[in-house]
Amino acid sequence: MLKNKTAAYHTLGCKLNFAETSSLRDQLERAGVRTAAKGERADICIVNTCSVTDVADAKCRQAIHRLTREHPGAYVVVMGCYAQLQAGQIAAFPGVDLVLGQEQKGDVLRYMEQGMAQKLTLAKGDACHQAFAVPTADIRTFVPSCSCGDRTRYFLKVQDGCNYYCTYCTIPIARGRSRNGSIASLVEQAQQVAEQGGREIVITGVNTGDFGRTTGESFINLLRALDGVQGIERYRISSIEPNLLTDEILDFCAASRAFMPHFHLPLQCGSDAVLRLMHRHYDTALFASKVEAIRRRLPDAFIGVDVIVGMRGEEDAYFEESYRFIESLDISQLHVFAYSERPGTKALSIPHRVDAATKHARSQRLLALSEQKRRAFYARFVGTSRPVLWEHAREGEPLQGFTDNYLRCVQPEGVAVADNTISTVTLSGLTENGECLTTKA
């Protein structure tokens, strides 16, 4: 049923979604499904959705409608967080054949083969409009995922779901409770990456540091085991909650063979009053202590930070307090998100809504602060030499890559380098966009 078909893929949202889509594409290719070329009409369309904001929901709907227009008659599959939350609604969209919730995403091929067989019995142009999803409380399965897709770095999913239930967040509703694979299975996947020639793995999850709940293992022991996989030269932890970033983890990363000096911490707000409204598991004092602990052990580390602006209850004074706190931190870059009201979240009961114009103005201030911090961080390393892993580039463009501490670099002019190779270069200056110019070391 699947052999000799073509498929088009569209992924929205986080790195975890991209990893899951890449793994699904690998499965389909092994079953004989070829990825459709640009502009080619596909037999199958797969949309992996996000639902972290109302904007994400809108983008999902737009992507579904666009693909059904561009690929008339294709078998259309929708999966991911938005699919879990609105399975019945999405299944009713014109052209949608199959909607799968989180518990079903590990068995996509079977559902597709059954659905495609059923579609053959329908009138030409009719869609199946099938939806399969269990209530969030019944999501139990951990679906493994490890793939690079069309990227150089591999993304290894080690954990899924979340038990934190922050007041603004739908992820626990969309992905279920925290669960994980075993250390042995994850090490085996890393070994397969090494055999395929992969050099770098990004460790992903919804609440990555919460690893071990379903297997009785620990995140630090996972890191130790992965560090021992020969052939993998770089690991990065995609994100870790500050309250779960222990001194033991930091000491290990500082001394490890392959874990890079690169951390990403969700702060969400620099006001303790708002953090309490969010039901976060730390305060600003703990967060600042984690940044300082990283800097003591790994002074060159890149530290990225997530921030949400315009949360319900974020009065002007609280935002100014948050801005000053973030400004005081020795961090490298911000990822700024505007708060979005999500059905079913406790934040809806919090008084004082922040209007859209104020959210935008606050976002712009934080983005400007982020760029200031990023350029200052990059400038610290001009004149130094660092190893760069070169990544895929568009045809005719120079390669770009990242140093161990996550500085984006441009291929040295006149120097041949190959993608998926590591070479040491001297950081000679910054481009207009703030990337690192390099020369051969």
Secondary structure as UniProt FT lines:
FT   TURN            3..4
FT   STRAND          6..11
FT   HELIX           15..30
FT   TURN            31..32
FT   STRAND          34..35
FT   TURN            38..39
FT   STRAND          44..49
FT   HELIX           54..70
FT   TURN            72..73
FT   STRAND          75..80
FT   HELIX           81..85
FT   HELIX           87..91
FT   TURN            94..95
FT   STRAND          96..100
FT   HELIX           102..107
FT   HELIX           108..119
FT   TURN            120..121
FT   TURN            124..125
FT   STRAND          130..132
FT   HELIX           136..138
FT   STRAND          146..147
FT   TURN            149..150
FT   STRAND          154..157
FT   STRAND          159..160
FT   TURN            167..168
FT   HELIX           171..175
FT   STRAND          179..180
FT   HELIX           183..195
FT   TURN            196..197
FT   STRAND          200..204
FT   HELIX           208..210
FT   TURN            211..216
FT   HELIX           219..227
FT   TURN            230..231
FT   STRAND          234..237
FT   HELIX           242..244
FT   HELIX           247..255
FT   STRAND          262..268
FT   HELIX           272..278
FT   HELIX           284..297
FT   TURN            299..300
FT   STRAND          302..309
FT   TURN            312..313
FT   HELIX           316..328
FT   STRAND          333..338
FT   TURN            343..344
FT   HELIX           346..349
FT   HELIX           356..379
FT   TURN            380..383
FT   STRAND          385..391
FT   TURN            395..396
FT   STRAND          400..403
FT   TURN            404..405
FT   STRAND          408..410
FT   TURN            413..414
FT   TURN            419..420
FT   STRAND          422..430
FT   TURN            432..433
FT   STRAND          436..440
//
